[in-house]
């Protein structure tokens, strides 16, 4: 017998005002000024550089291990509800991934 797997859906953040939701869902890079896109790319590159450098520290290893032990990813209908820790790959809860990446 084949089991049916239901996809996990992310809940819509209903507490955000409609104009904010509309902007977040309807805006593409083509709608943004070039200087905004350039700054977003620069910020992302900075984030990756800082995360890569920080990942080599003893404290980062400690926090990643703590998150893996205490912030396990959940499951629903056989789907894993989690997020990979940056530059680690182990999957933990979204809160655990945020903690490890902070």
C-alpha positions as CSV (number, residue, x, y, z in Angstrom):
1,X,0.0,0.0,0.0
2,X,1.4,3.4,-1.0
3,X,1.2,6.1,1.6
4,X,0.1,9.6,0.6
5,X,2.4,12.4,1.7
6,X,0.9,15.8,2.2
7,X,3.3,18.7,1.4
8,X,4.0,21.0,4.4
9,X,2.8,24.5,3.9
10,X,4.3,27.5,5.6
11,X,1.6,29.5,7.3
12,X,0.9,33.0,6.0
13,X,2.0,35.7,8.4
14,X,-1.5,37.1,9.1
15,X,-0.4,39.8,11.5
16,X,1.5,41.8,8.8
17,X,-0.4,44.6,7.2
18,X,-1.7,43.9,3.7
19,X,0.6,46.5,2.0
20,X,3.6,44.9,3.6
21,X,2.5,41.4,2.4
22,X,1.7,42.7,-1.0
23,X,5.2,44.4,-1.3
24,X,7.0,41.2,-0.1
25,X,5.1,38.9,-2.4
26,X,4.8,41.1,-5.5
27,X,8.2,42.8,-5.7
28,X,11.0,41.3,-7.9
29,X,14.6,42.4,-8.4
30,X,13.5,44.1,-11.7
31,X,11.3,46.4,-9.6
32,X,14.1,47.6,-7.4
33,X,16.6,50.4,-8.3
34,X,20.1,49.3,-9.3
35,X,21.7,50.8,-6.2
36,X,19.3,48.8,-3.9
37,X,20.1,45.5,-5.7
38,X,23.8,46.3,-5.5
39,X,23.7,46.9,-1.8
40,X,21.6,43.8,-1.2
41,X,24.2,41.7,-3.0
42,X,27.0,43.4,-1.0
43,X,25.2,42.7,2.3
44,X,24.7,39.0,1.3
45,X,28.4,38.7,0.4
46,X,29.3,40.3,3.7
47,X,27.0,37.9,5.6
48,X,28.6,34.9,4.0
49,X,32.1,36.1,4.6
50,X,31.4,36.8,8.3
51,X,29.6,33.4,8.7
52,X,32.5,31.5,7.0
53,X,35.1,33.2,9.2
54,X,33.1,32.8,12.4
55,X,32.4,29.1,11.7
56,X,36.1,28.4,12.3
57,X,35.9,29.4,16.0
58,X,35.5,27.1,19.0
59,X,32.4,29.0,20.1
60,X,30.8,28.3,16.8
61,X,31.5,24.6,17.1
62,X,30.0,24.6,20.6
63,X,26.8,26.5,19.5
64,X,26.3,24.2,16.4
65,X,26.7,21.1,18.6
66,X,24.3,22.6,21.2
67,X,21.7,23.4,18.5
68,X,22.0,19.9,17.0
69,X,21.5,18.4,20.4
70,X,18.7,20.6,21.8
71,X,16.9,22.0,18.8
72,X,16.1,19.0,16.7
73,X,14.0,19.4,13.6
74,X,10.4,18.2,13.9
75,X,8.4,16.1,11.5
76,X,4.8,16.2,10.2
77,X,3.5,13.6,7.8
78,X,7.0,12.3,7.3
79,X,8.2,15.7,6.2
80,X,11.2,17.2,8.0
81,X,10.4,20.6,9.4
82,X,13.8,22.2,9.9
83,X,16.6,24.2,8.4
84,X,20.3,23.3,7.7
85,X,22.8,25.2,9.8
86,X,25.0,27.4,7.6
87,X,28.4,25.8,6.8
88,X,27.4,22.7,8.8
89,X,24.6,20.9,7.0
90,X,23.0,19.3,10.0
91,X,19.3,20.0,10.0
92,X,17.8,21.5,13.2
93,X,14.7,23.5,14.0
94,X,14.5,27.0,12.4
95,X,15.2,28.5,15.9
96,X,18.2,26.2,16.3
97,X,19.6,27.3,12.9
98,X,19.1,30.9,13.8
99,X,20.9,30.4,17.2
100,X,23.8,28.6,15.6
101,X,24.1,31.3,12.9
102,X,23.9,34.2,15.3
